[in-house]
């Protein structure tokens, strides 16, 4: 029996980026902060860069060429300035989206952006 594909479901649609539609609670700021991501359950450390930062989360880019699916894992984001626990909530070619367990202070975010922010 030949498989048929519904015309209203195109495979490429699965890979399209969905618009944020204002769902993000805290504005993210582009930055470039050298750091590491520690996978807490496995005591495994990944070197890389924090590419975006906000009060509630960050985008971490692994230094490796390959990004493995680690969604749902508990992590600690570590840089010279911060050590924050959180959970990987999404994965994309740009890196891991991390939601912090607790909000970080606005003044800390402002300080990090002033020192490491990119235009």
C-alpha positions in Angstrom: 0.0 0.0 0.0 1.5 3.3 -1.1 1.9 6.0 1.6 0.2 9.3 0.8 0.9 12.7 2.3 -1.8 15.1 3.1 -1.5 18.2 1.0 -2.1 20.6 3.9 0.9 19.2 5.9 4.1 20.0 4.1 7.3 18.6 5.6 9.2 21.9 5.3 6.6 23.5 7.5 8.0 21.6 10.4 11.3 23.5 10.1 10.0 27.0 9.8 10.7 29.2 12.8 7.6 30.2 14.7 7.2 33.9 15.5 7.6 34.8 19.2 4.2 36.7 19.2 5.3 38.5 22.4 5.3 35.4 24.6 8.7 36.2 26.0 8.4 37.8 29.5 11.8 39.4 29.6 13.6 41.2 26.8 16.7 39.3 25.6 19.9 41.3 24.8 22.6 40.1 22.3 26.0 39.5 24.0 29.1 37.4 23.7 30.2 36.0 27.1 32.7 33.1 27.3 31.4 30.5 29.6 30.4 26.9 30.2 27.2 24.9 30.6 27.2 22.2 33.2 24.8 19.3 32.9 23.9 18.8 36.5 22.7 15.1 36.3 25.9 14.0 34.6 28.5 16.4 36.0 29.4 17.1 32.3 30.8 20.5 31.3 30.4 22.1 27.8 32.5 25.1 26.8 30.9 27.8 24.7 29.3 31.3 24.6 26.3 33.0 26.1 24.9 34.7 23.0 21.8 36.3 24.5 20.9 37.2 28.1 17.7 38.3 29.9 16.4 38.2 33.5 14.7 34.9 32.9 17.0 33.0 30.5 19.9 32.8 28.1 20.9 31.4 24.7 24.0 29.3 25.0 26.1 28.2 22.0 28.2 25.1 22.4 31.8 25.5 21.1 31.4 22.1 19.3 30.1 22.1 15.7 27.3 19.7 16.8 24.4 20.5 19.1 22.9 17.4 20.7 19.3 17.3 21.9 19.5 18.1 25.6 16.0 19.6 26.0 14.7 19.1 29.6 18.1 18.7 31.2 18.9 20.7 34.3 22.0 22.9 33.8 24.1 25.6 35.4 25.3 28.5 33.2 28.7 29.6 34.4 30.7 32.6 33.3 33.3 34.7 35.1 30.5 36.9 36.4 27.5 34.6 37.1 26.5 31.0 37.9 22.8 30.4 37.3 20.8 27.2 37.4 18.1 26.5 34.9 16.6 24.1 32.4 17.2 23.7 28.6 13.8 24.4 27.1 14.6 24.4 23.4 17.3 23.7 21.0 18.0 25.3 17.6 21.1 25.7 15.4 22.0 28.9 17.2 22.2 27.1 20.5 20.3 26.0 23.6 17.5 28.1 25.0 17.8 28.1 28.8 15.1 29.2 31.3 16.6 30.2 34.6 15.1 28.7 37.8 15.1 32.2 39.4 15.1 35.6 37.8 18.4 37.5 37.8 18.5 41.1 38.9 18.0 43.9 36.3 21.2 45.6 37.4 23.2 42.4 36.7 21.7 42.1 33.3 22.4 45.8 32.5 26.0 45.3 33.7 26.6 42.2 31.6 25.1 43.9 28.5 27.2 47.1 29.0 30.4 44.9 29.3 29.6 42.1 26.8 26.7 43.4 24.7 26.9 43.5 20.9 25.2 45.8 18.5 
